[in-house]
Amino acid sequence: MQTPHYPATDNFLGALLKSQKKRLGEIFSDPERYRLQVIFTRIDRDQTQVPHFTEYRYGVSPDTYFYPASTVKLPAAALALEKLHDLQVPGLDQTTPMFTEPLPDINSGVDSDPSAAAGVPSVGHYIKKIFLTSDNDAFNRLYELIGQETFNRRLWEMGYDQAQIRHRVGLPLYEEANRHTNAVLFRVDNQVFYRQAAQYSSLAFSARTDFAGTSHYNHLDQLEPYPMNFSHRNKLPLADLHHILRSIIFPEAVTKRQRFRLTSKDYSFLYRCMSQYPEESTDPRYNPKQYHQAYTRFLLFGGSRHSRIPASIRIFNKPGWAYGFLTDTAYIVDFANNTEFLLSASIFVNTTGILGDDQQAFEKTGKPFLRTLGEVIYEAEKARPKAVLPDLSRFRFVNDEKISD
């Protein structure tokens, strides 16, 4: 059953941000230069705990391109679980070992995973790595499992018709190579659960003209003296990303068309992975000095190693950062203060025009802005009176176990 979703009829978000202009600094003072886009969804519960959404936007335009970077891993995780569900193979689930065969001149195979306690790769383990540290190879293996054509057709079927997921991430491959995806085998010892042959996508994408920067470094670390062409790269509009997150967090509140075909167990697994900190994970394990608590928490905590997130707050999110573009989409919960909201934002922080040399801008300009933006929205929502307090019990997790209420 779909629950009410109200487009905003007032300028609440714009007025709130303008009232905090000094705190929000340079990026908010020049939103066009920084390609600033913000979507905030206020959530009100009725007497039966059904959520009612009011969506506010600032600077959001279908004509404003941003490179989604690792945010494309969010729908990949959901679609990989959906594929396992659709196959309806007895005994096949997200824990079943998944082996990937090599695809010559495109991508290697995978027959083991040292980061997994069992030593073997699986859909579930890839999803953990995606949310814990934004692992690129984990996404690429799910992209290969889903297939480029299925990936895009499913998003289009769900209403996200401007999305284009066209390539693996972190690999210097031509457009044609990314149409090819590796063969995959699900097997335990000698028992084969499912075998998928190598696939080829003949999908036709609508033409685009998306550029950024004045020059850029290529995969050989050579400076190319012209703007970077994103026209054949991934595209995921902020509104689509925001609504994908909403459909995962509140599947019962969207139409059947907008809903991933997942079980309650799948959703619980996603919630745990999305909200877990690297230091809490026992499989895989990470060095907390490198992968600190706020490593992937940009909104509200700025991705800072100096941040300590209160125990009462959990953030279910997926950020992305590359080529000067910095994006985060998050469902933020404060159990102690009965506060919940959805917030997505994207900015372009490269001011030199040279793409590929952006880390300093991310750290000095981008992440601090997202932190402050998150604080502004959080403070407003925390202070807002609520007629009905939300029941947030299904989002309570500690380490690998759900809290028993």
N, C-alpha and C positions, 0 to 999 in steps of 0.2 A: 504494500500500500504506500502510495506516495504521500508525503506530508507537506504542508504548506511551505512554499518558498516565495518570499516577497522581495521583489526588486525595491531598492530604497527609493522613497519618494521625497527624501530631503537630502541635504548636503552635509550630513553628520560627519562623515569621514574627512571630507575636505576641511570643514570647520575645525575639527579636532586637530588635524595635522597643522593647520595654519596657526592655531593657538599655541603650538609647540615648535614654531618655526626656528626659534633660537636653538633649542635642543637638537633638532633634526639637522641643522647645519647646512653645509654647502650643497649637498645633494638635493635637499628639498627646496633650496633657494634657486636652483637651476634644473628643474625636473626634465626639461626637454633634452638638455645636454647629456644627462645621465640616464635617459630613457626610463625614467621612474614609472613603475606600474605597481599598484597595490590593490588587493582585493581582501576585504574583511567581511566575514559572515558572523553576525550576532545570532546567538542561539537562545531561544526561550522555550521552556518546557511547559506543556499544559498539565492538567491534573492527572493525566494517565502517563506522563513522562514522554509523550510524543514531542519530538523537537520541531520547532517552527523557526525557519531561517529568514533572516533579513540580510540581504547582500549589499554591501557598499563598495564602490569602486573609485579609484583615483588614478587618472592618467592612463587608463586601460584603453587600448585601441588595437583593432585587428591589423592595423598598418604598422604598428611598432614591433619590429622583429627583435627577438632576443634568442641567443643560442641556448637551448635548454640544458646542455651538458648532462650531468648525471641525474637530473630530475626525471629523465626518460626511464630510469630504472624502477620508478614507482609502478607504472603500468606493467612493466615487464614482470615484476614479481607477481602481480595479480594474475596476469595472463598465463604465466607458467603454471601456477596452481590450478587455474581454470582448465588448462589443457589436460592435466592429470585427471581432473574430475570428469571431463568430457570423454576421455578414453574408456572409462568404466572397466578397467582391467583389474580383476580381483587381486589384491595384494600389492598393487602398485600405488605408492603414495610419495609424499615429498621426502621421505627418508630412504627410498629405494636407491641404491647406487646407480648413477647415471654416467655412462662412459661415452666420450665424444671421439669420433674417428677423425684423423687428420684430413685436411682439405688442401692438397698441394698448392703452394704458392699463395695461399690465402690465410689459413690459420692452422695451428698445430692441433693435435688430439690431446685428450685428457684421459689417463688411465689410473690416476691416483691424486690424492689431495692431502699433502702433509699437514695442512692446517686443521683437518678433521680428525676427531678422536678415533674414528674407525679407519682413517687413512684413505677413504674413497670419497669421490664427489657425489653430490646429490642436489636435487632442486632446493630442498630445504636449507642445505648448508650454503649454497650460493646466495639464497635470499638473506640469510643471516649476514653474510659478508657485505652484501649490497648496503644494508642499513647500518651496520656497525662502522664500516670504514669507507663506504662508497667504492667498493672494489670493482675495477673495470672489467677484469676477466670474468668475474661472476656474471655481470650483465651480458657480456658477449656470449657466454655459454647458454644463457636463457634466450637470448635473441636467436641463436642457432636452433634451439629446441622449438621455439614458437614459429620461426620462419618469418621473413620480412613481409610476405604477402598476408599471412594470417594476422600478424601483429597489427598491420595497418587496417585491414578490412574489419577486424573486431572493433578497433577504436572508431572507425567511421560508422559502423552499425550502431554503436552506442551514442552517436550524435556528435562525435568529435571529428567532424569532417575536414577541419583545417590541419589536423595533425599529420605529420610525415615523419615516420621513424625509418630512416633510410640506411643507417650504417651502424656498425660496431663502434665502440669508443676506444680511444687510445691506440688505435692501430692505423698506420698509414696505408690505407687501401683505397683503390679507385672505386667509383660508383658501381661498376659492373661486378667487381669482386664481392661487394656487400650484398648483391642479389643472391649469391651462392651461400648456402649454409650447410654445415657439416652433418654427416650421418650420426645418429645417436642410438645408444643401446642401454636399456634398463635391465640389469642382470644381478642376481644374487648367486654366487658360485656358478653352477652350470644351468641354473633356471633363468631363462630369458622371459621377461614380462612383456617387453615391447621393443620393437626395432623400427627405427625410422630412417629411411634412406636419405641421402643428401638431397637437398631441395634447391629449386631455382625459382626466383620470383620474377614474373613477367609483368608485374603491376605497373600501370602507368600513373605517374604522379603529375599533378597540375604544375605548370611552369611558375617559377618564382624569380624575383629579382631582389635578393637580400645581400647587402654588403655592409661591412663595418671596417673602421680604421682607415689609415692612409698607407700602411705597409704592414707586413707580418712575417714572422719566422715560419719557415716550412718544417717538414718532419726531419730534415737534415740539419736543422738549426741554422739555415741560411736565410738572410733577410731578403724578402721579395718586396720591391719598391712600388707596390700598388695595393689597393684595398683587398681585404680578404673576402672571397666569394662564399657566402653561406647558402646560395640558392639550391645546392644539392646536398645540404646537410640537414640534420634533424631539425624538426620544427614542432613545438608543442606550445600553443598559445597559453598565456597565463590563466585565462578563464577555464580552459580545458583541464589544465593541471589542477586547478583549484577544485573543479567539480569531480575529477577523478578521485582526489583525496576525500571529498565529501561522500562519494558513493562507497568508498571503502570503510570509512568510519561509521557512516549511517546507511547501510545497505537497505534497511527497511524503509527509509525515508525518500527513496528515489523510485522512479518507474522501473518496471522489469527490463525495459530496453537499456536503461542506464546502469544496470546492476551487473557486476561480474557473477559468473556462475560458480559460486563458491559455497562451501559448507560453513557451519558455525565454527567448526574446528579450524578450517582454513583462516577465517577471520581472526580467531584468537591467536593463531600462530603469527599472522601478519602484525597484529597489535603488539605482541611481545617483541618481535624483531624491530619494529619501527621505533619503539620507545626505549629499548635497552641501550645501556652505555657500554663501551668497550671493556671497561673494568669489571662489569658484571658478567660478562660472557665467559663460560667455561669451555665452550666448544663452538667456535675457535677461541683461542686465547691471544691476547694482544699485550704489548708492552705499554703500560699506562703512561709512561713518559712521552711516548710518541703519539699514542691514541688516547687522549685524555677525555674526561667526562663530556665536555662540551664540543668535542672535535667536529661533530656534524650538526650542532645546534647553533644556528646563526641568529634566527629571530629570538629575541629576549636575552640570549647569552653570548652572542657575537663570536662563537667558535673559539673563545679564549681559553687557553690552558689555565688561566688564573681564576676562571669562573667555577664556583661550586653551586650546583643546582640544588635547591632545597628538596628535601625528600617528598614534600607534598606536591611538587610539580612534576608532571610528565609531559614530554613533547613527542608527538607522533608525526614524524616529518621526513622529508627527503630534499636535501639541498643539491645544488649543482653549481660548479664554478669552472670557467674556462674562457680564454680569449677576451678577458675583461668583463664578461657577463657573470653576474652573481645572483642566484635565485634561491629562494627557500619557500616551501609550502608546508604548513604545519597546522595540526590540531593541538591546541595547548590546553592543558587541564591543571587546575589547582584544586586538589581534593580538600585541602584545609579551608579554603575560602569559597567553595562551591562555584567555581568559575570555569567556564569553557568557551572557546571560540576557535574559529578557523581563520588563518591569516596566510596570505601568499604575497610575495613581493619579488620584483626583479629590477635590477639596476645594471648599468654599464659604467664601470668605474675607470676604464682606460682613458687617460687624458693626454697621453703622448702620441696617440695615433698608431703606435707600433704594437700589434697584437702578438701575444705569445710571451710577453715579458710583463705580466700583470700581477705577480704575487704581492709585490709591495703595495699596490693599490688596493688589492683585496684586504690586506691586513690593516692598512692605515686609514682607508676611506670606506670600503664596502661593508666589512663585517661590523665595525662600530656603528654604522648607520642602521643596519638591520637589527642590531641589539637595541638601539634607542627606539626604533620603530616598534619593536615588540614590546618594549617597556611602556610606551605611550598607550598602546591598545590594551595591554594587560592592566595597567593602572585604571583605565577608564572602565573596563569590564568588571574588575574587582570591586569598584566603588558603586557600580550600577545596581539599584535595588531589583530583586527578582521575585516575582509573584509566587513562583514555584521553584524550589531548589532542585537542581538536577541530581538524579541518581547516577553516579559515575562509577559504580562498582565493577562494571564489566571491563573497565580500563585500568584496574589496579593490578600491577605485576611487580614482582620482586625477583631479580635474577631470572632463572629459568622456570620459576613456578608462579602461578597465579595465587594471589592472596585469597584465602577462604574467608568469606564475609559471614 
